[in-house]
Amino acid sequence: MSDAEWAVTRDALPDPGWLRGKGGQPEGYCHRQMLDAIRYLVDNGIKWGPHMVRSARATAELDADLVLS
């Protein structure tokens, strides 16, 4: 996420309760890193999905070829 994207996104997130004096503990992870991780998983999950299906199918075909030979 670029700095410009983060500047817009950060303003859309609510302030944590502990910063507003409502108690609680600080978060253990940076919100920017969590959003980057979600974006990465969504983007790459779509890219890798068809490869995994194709890979499983290719493995099954290889197994069938080995049994027949």
Backbone as a chain_set.jsonl record, in Angstrom:
{"seq": "MSDAEWAVTRDALPDPGWLRGKGGQPEGYCHRQMLDAIRYLVDNGIKWGPHMVRSARATAELDADLVLS", "coords": {"N": [[0.849, -1.158, 0.0], [0.637, 2.114, -0.899], [1.981, 5.226, 0.383], [0.219, 7.32, -0.094], [-2.229, 5.96, -0.498], [-2.491, 4.849, 2.031], [-2.777, 7.143, 3.607], [-5.34, 8.007, 2.932], [-6.858, 5.758, 3.638], [-6.29, 5.431, 6.383], [-7.66, 7.533, 7.598], [-10.254, 6.634, 7.345], [-10.511, 4.57, 9.134], [-11.639, 3.655, 12.427], [-10.706, 5.321, 15.506], [-8.698, 3.657, 17.922], [-10.042, 2.377, 21.024], [-8.438, 2.64, 23.323], [-6.891, 4.847, 22.764], [-8.724, 6.866, 22.944], [-9.231, 6.997, 25.575], [-10.912, 5.064, 26.618], [-10.177, 2.718, 27.763], [-8.728, -0.629, 27.587], [-6.194, -2.376, 25.68], [-3.274, -1.495, 23.76], [-3.163, -2.321, 20.265], [-1.628, -5.283, 18.961], [-0.607, -5.384, 16.439], [0.235, -3.5, 13.543], [-2.139, -1.514, 11.875], [-1.858, -0.892, 9.175], [-0.126, -2.894, 8.235], [-1.755, -5.128, 8.628], [-3.856, -4.615, 6.833], [-2.395, -4.632, 4.448], [-1.65, -7.336, 4.411], [-4.157, -8.6, 4.135], [-4.944, -7.605, 1.623], [-2.917, -8.754, 0.07], [-3.448, -11.521, 0.379], [-6.016, -11.715, -0.754], [-5.516, -10.886, -3.381], [-3.462, -12.693, -4.315], [-4.57, -15.152, -3.728], [-6.535, -15.46, -5.631], [-4.987, -15.621, -7.925], [-3.507, -17.995, -7.54], [-5.374, -20.012, -7.217], [-6.479, -21.402, -9.639], [-4.117, -22.688, -10.456], [-3.584, -24.537, -8.466], [-5.708, -26.346, -8.712], [-5.247, -27.289, -11.283], [-2.775, -28.454, -10.866], [-3.37, -30.539, -9.094], [-4.983, -32.097, -10.745], [-3.146, -32.761, -12.752], [-1.389, -34.299, -11.26], [-3.026, -36.489, -10.63], [-3.392, -37.533, -13.194], [-0.777, -38.274, -13.797], [-0.377, -40.275, -11.888], [-2.228, -42.142, -12.816], [-1.085, -42.792, -15.286], [1.268, -44.024, -14.427], [0.301, -46.309, -13.186], [-0.85, -47.668, -15.307], [1.35, -48.284, -16.881]], "CA": [[0.0, 0.0, 0.0], [1.458, 3.324, -0.992], [1.742, 6.209, 1.444], [-0.985, 8.078, -0.448], [-3.376, 5.092, -0.204], [-2.606, 4.708, 3.484], [-3.272, 8.403, 4.155], [-6.796, 8.018, 2.742], [-7.427, 4.634, 4.385], [-6.128, 5.655, 7.822], [-8.734, 8.42, 8.046], [-11.517, 5.898, 7.331], [-10.53, 3.624, 10.251], [-11.969, 4.285, 13.709], [-9.626, 5.407, 16.483], [-8.799, 2.62, 18.954], [-10.618, 2.823, 22.287], [-7.422, 3.016, 24.307], [-6.434, 6.202, 22.445], [-9.785, 7.797, 23.336], [-9.404, 6.929, 27.025], [-11.984, 4.135, 26.968], [-9.604, 1.479, 28.284], [-8.232, -1.606, 26.64], [-4.756, -2.412, 25.433], [-2.892, -1.196, 22.374], [-3.147, -3.461, 19.364], [-0.325, -5.915, 18.802], [-0.178, -5.298, 15.052], [-0.028, -2.247, 12.838], [-3.297, -1.632, 10.98], [-1.401, -0.857, 7.783], [0.39, -4.22, 7.903], [-2.885, -6.06, 8.533], [-4.545, -4.355, 5.566], [-1.509, -5.13, 3.388], [-1.741, -8.801, 4.401], [-5.467, -8.957, 3.568], [-4.892, -7.321, 0.186], [-2.04, -9.747, -0.529], [-4.15, -12.806, 0.32], [-7.114, -11.629, -1.722], [-4.937, -10.802, -4.726], [-2.736, -13.899, -4.689], [-5.454, -16.314, -3.659], [-7.205, -15.556, -6.923], [-3.994, -16.036, -8.917], [-3.026, -19.361, -7.31], [-6.469, -20.976, -7.196], [-6.505, -22.282, -10.809], [-2.9, -23.49, -10.534], [-3.69, -25.657, -7.534], [-6.626, -27.32, -9.303], [-4.547, -27.879, -12.413], [-1.708, -29.269, -10.316], [-3.969, -31.766, -8.565], [-5.429, -32.878, -11.896], [-1.946, -33.293, -13.388], [-0.887, -35.355, -10.385], [-3.9, -37.654, -10.813], [-3.097, -38.111, -14.503], [0.517, -38.94, -13.683], [-0.599, -41.509, -11.135], [-2.918, -43.087, -13.697], [-0.098, -43.233, -16.272], [2.217, -44.942, -13.779], [-0.395, -47.565, -12.919], [-1.08, -48.346, -16.579], [2.587, -48.688, -17.539]], "C": [[0.904, 1.233, 0.0], [1.12, 4.263, 0.167], [0.477, 7.02, 1.17], [-2.246, 7.262, -0.15], [-3.585, 4.97, 1.301], [-3.158, 5.981, 4.11], [-4.791, 8.49, 4.041], [-7.445, 6.941, 3.616], [-7.383, 4.881, 5.884], [-7.254, 6.534, 8.36], [-10.085, 7.707, 8.107], [-11.629, 4.915, 8.496], [-10.899, 4.336, 11.551], [-10.742, 4.338, 14.619], [-9.798, 4.292, 17.513], [-9.33, 3.202, 20.267], [-9.588, 3.289, 23.288], [-6.853, 4.409, 24.028], [-7.449, 7.252, 22.881], [-10.051, 7.761, 24.833], [-10.511, 6.006, 27.476], [-11.451, 2.797, 27.468], [-9.149, 0.552, 27.181], [-6.729, -1.495, 26.468], [-4.468, -2.009, 23.993], [-2.87, -2.468, 21.532], [-1.727, -4.007, 19.239], [0.237, -5.778, 17.395], [-0.566, -3.947, 14.46], [-1.2, -2.448, 11.87], [-2.881, -1.656, 9.515], [-0.876, -2.221, 7.359], [-0.739, -5.239, 7.78], [-3.643, -5.864, 7.22], [-3.703, -4.806, 4.374], [-1.602, -6.645, 3.276], [-3.062, -9.263, 3.789], [-5.471, -8.735, 2.061], [-4.026, -8.348, -0.543], [-2.766, -11.083, -0.685], [-5.27, -12.796, -0.705], [-6.563, -11.643, -3.14], [-4.29, -12.116, -5.138], [-3.562, -15.171, -4.573], [-6.165, -16.538, -4.973], [-6.226, -16.064, -7.985], [-3.625, -17.505, -8.771], [-4.134, -20.41, -7.355], [-6.488, -21.914, -8.399], [-5.262, -23.171, -10.917], [-2.977, -24.712, -9.619], [-4.614, -26.742, -8.093], [-5.932, -28.045, -10.446], [-3.451, -28.829, -11.915], [-2.258, -30.594, -9.781], [-4.42, -32.682, -9.707], [-4.226, -33.521, -12.594], [-1.356, -34.427, -12.561], [-1.72, -36.625, -10.551], [-3.626, -38.323, -12.156], [-1.753, -38.83, -14.487], [0.399, -40.262, -12.949], [-1.256, -42.567, -12.008], [-1.946, -43.628, -14.744], [0.874, -44.24, -15.673], [1.586, -46.304, -13.533], [-0.57, -48.357, -14.216], [0.213, -48.829, -17.219], [3.296, -49.798, -16.795]], "O": [[1.819, 1.351, 0.815], [0.101, 4.103, 0.838], [-0.252, 7.366, 2.098], [-3.218, 7.794, 0.385], [-4.718, 4.987, 1.783], [-3.938, 5.903, 5.059], [-5.455, 8.991, 4.948], [-8.465, 7.19, 4.258], [-8.345, 4.57, 6.587], [-7.747, 6.3, 9.463], [-10.971, 8.134, 8.847], [-12.731, 4.468, 8.815], [-10.518, 5.488, 11.758], [-9.847, 3.499, 14.514], [-10.92, 4.008, 17.934], [-9.096, 4.37, 20.579], [-9.835, 4.239, 24.031], [-6.384, 5.081, 24.947], [-7.084, 8.395, 23.156], [-10.979, 8.41, 25.317], [-11.007, 6.136, 28.595], [-12.213, 1.837, 27.582], [-9.179, 0.897, 26.0], [-6.083, -0.621, 27.047], [-5.317, -2.163, 23.114], [-2.591, -3.555, 22.037], [-0.751, -3.273, 19.395], [1.422, -6.025, 17.173], [-1.571, -3.346, 14.84], [-1.243, -3.434, 11.135], [-3.485, -2.361, 8.706], [-1.147, -2.666, 6.244], [-0.687, -6.119, 6.921], [-4.027, -6.837, 6.571], [-4.247, -5.311, 3.392], [-1.63, -7.184, 2.17], [-3.083, -10.214, 3.008], [-5.947, -9.584, 1.307], [-4.362, -8.766, -1.651], [-2.71, -11.705, -1.746], [-5.449, -13.765, -1.442], [-7.092, -12.341, -4.006], [-4.56, -12.604, -6.236], [-3.28, -16.16, -5.249], [-6.376, -17.679, -5.384], [-6.606, -16.854, -8.85], [-3.447, -18.196, -9.774], [-3.844, -21.595, -7.519], [-6.511, -23.13, -8.206], [-5.35, -24.292, -11.418], [-2.491, -25.789, -9.965], [-4.324, -27.93, -7.957], [-6.019, -29.267, -10.563], [-3.239, -29.892, -12.498], [-1.663, -31.649, -10.001], [-4.254, -33.9, -9.634], [-4.283, -34.688, -12.982], [-0.873, -35.413, -13.118], [-1.166, -37.723, -10.606], [-3.627, -39.551, -12.246], [-1.609, -39.887, -15.101], [1.007, -41.256, -13.346], [-0.894, -43.742, -11.954], [-1.986, -44.818, -15.055], [1.261, -45.202, -16.336], [2.25, -47.333, -13.656], [-0.449, -49.582, -14.217], [0.161, -49.735, -18.052], [4.358, -50.249, -17.226]]}, "num_chains": 1, "name": "protein.A"}
